[in-house]
Amino acid sequence: MPVTTAASEPSTERVPGRVWTVRLTGHADRTATVSCTTAACRMPPRSKDLAGLKAFAAQHAAAHARVATVHANAWCHCGSAQCAAHPDTPAHCAGGVALVLQHDPVVGRVWTLQEVCQACAPLIPNARILARAVQPSGVSRRRDGQGPAPQLPAPARAGIPGGFSSPTAQPAEGEARPSRRPRRTSRAARPAQRRGQGR
């Protein structure tokens, strides 16, 4: 039975540690597909471009990592799965929460992001820590207001998860930003037009 962090904080409800899995699956006709455990994510079509799909899968996992805000009150996902990620190295879940990316470069077909405790994180093979939960300031604020105030900067990207991975969505987002710039140049052009009218 996993021991979780911040057990002395009765006012803070524990939430399940999240996990995202991006998988590259090969087929008999030498094509492959990319899948994600997040149903809202849009994947590219089945293709024979294995290198392109592999690059997409890695970028997709990285995008999930950028958007995710580590929950300081999350249960260790590894511990909730009886530490199956490191069965030969027993551990008692303890410490703060970290977001880790597990990817075996030799196999190179699965990218797993998960919220785990600091005791499990270094024991998971082929995993690296990408982010840690804000704990010192977050603990005191949760006791006072019971809200994850340190995690508020994340909503700036909250609208992205459904389509950030889509090859068609990326150019659309890129085009939306430059459309604001011509407005600035058109303002600068207005005085020149007025001068022409005065003449």
N, C-alpha and C positions, 0 to 999 in steps of 0.2 A: 504494500500500500504506500503510494508516494507521499512524502512529507513536503508540504508546500511552503513557500515563503509568506511572510507577513501574516502568519497564523494568529498573531496577537492583535490583529486589527479586525474586530468583529463588525465594524461599520462598513468594511469594504467587502463587497461580494466578489467571490472568485468567479472567473469566467474560463471556459475551456481554452486551452492554448490552441491557436489557429495553425493550420497547415495548408500549404499550396503545393501541388505536384504538377509539374509540366513534364510530359513524356513524349518522346519521339518513338513511334512504332513503325517498324518496317513490314512490308507486305511481300507476298510471293512474286509479284510482278515487278519487283525492284523499285516500287514507289514507297513513300512513307507519309505518315500523317503526324501532326502535332496535336496533342490534347492537353487541356488544363482542367483541374478539378473545379475551377470556378466557372459555373455554367454561363455566366454573362460574357465571358471572354470569347472573342471571335478569332478563330484560327484560320491560317491560310489553307487553300485547297490541297488535296492529296497531290503529291508531285514526285518526280524523279530527282529533283534538285536536293539531294540529301544535305549537302554543305549549307545551302540556303536555309533549309528547314532547321538544321541544327543551330545555326546562328540566330534564327528567329526564336527558337526555344530558349536559348541562353538570354537573349534580350528580353523576352517575355518574363522570365523568372526575375531578372534584374528590375524590371518595371514594377512587378508586384512588391519587391523589396523596397523600392523608392516610395511607393504609395503607402505602404503599411506603416502604422505607428505601433510600436511595441507596447502591449498592454502590461503595465506593471503588476496588475492583479491577476494575471493569467496563470492557470495551472500549467505545469510543465507537460507539453504534449508528449515528449519522450517517456516521461514517467507514467502518464496515463495509458501508454501502450506497453506497460511493464518493461520499459527500457529495452525494447526489442532491437533498437538501433545499435546498442552496444552490449549484447548478451554476455560476452565473455568478461566484461569489466563491470562488476556490480557497483552501484552508487545509490546514495540516499539523496533525493532531490532537495536542494538547498540553494540559497543565494537569490540574486535578482533574476529577472527574466531577460533573455537575449533572443534575438532573431538570428537563426543560423541558416546557411545555405549548404545543403549536402549535395555533392555532385562528384561522381567518380569519373575522372578524365579518361580512364582506360576504356570503360564501357561507353560513357558519353551519351547516354540516352535518357537519363532521368535527372531532373533538377527538383529538389525538395526544399522548400522554405518552411521553417516551423519555429514556434515560440517554445523555448525550452529553458530550464533553469541553468544557472551557471555551473552547477555540479555535473550535469549531463553534457553540456555543450562541448567541452574539450575531449570527451570520450567517444563522440560520434565520429566514425571514420569518414574521411574526405569531406569534412564540414569546416566552414569558417564562420566566425561571428561577424555579422554585418551591422548590427545595431544592438543597443542595450536600452532597457526601459529607464526612464528618468526616475530615480528612486528617492534621493535625499529630499528634494523639494516636493516631489510628488506625494510622498508619504504624509507630510504635514498638511498639505492642502486637502488630501482626501479625508483626513480626520476632521478637518474643519468643515469643508463643503461637500464632501463625499462625491466630488466630480473630478474627472481627469483633466484638470486645468493645464498641466504641462503638455498635453497632447492636442491642444487646440490649433497649432499651426498646420496640422495635417489636412483640414477641410479644404485648403486651397487646391488640393489635388483630388478631392473626394469625387468629383464628377468624372474622373478619367477611367476608373477600373473597367467599365463595360466595354470600352472600345480602344483603350490605349494600345492594345496589342494588335489591332487590325492594321494591315498594310494600307488599306484605303483610308483609315481614320487619321493616320499620321500626316499625310499631305494636307488633309482638310484642316487639321489643327494648325499646321504650319502656314496655310494660306490665310487663316483668320487673323493672325498677328500682323502680317505686312499690310492688310487692308486698313489698319489704323494709321500707318505712316503716311499714305498719300493725303490724308486729311490735313496733316501738318504742313505738307508741301503746298497744298491748295490754299491754305491760309496765307502762306508767304507769298503766293502768287497774286492775291487779291489787291495789295497796294499797287502792283504794276498795272493791273487792269484799270484801276481807278485813275492812275496817272494818264493812261492812254485815252480814257474817256474825257479827261479835262482838256487834253490837247485838241 
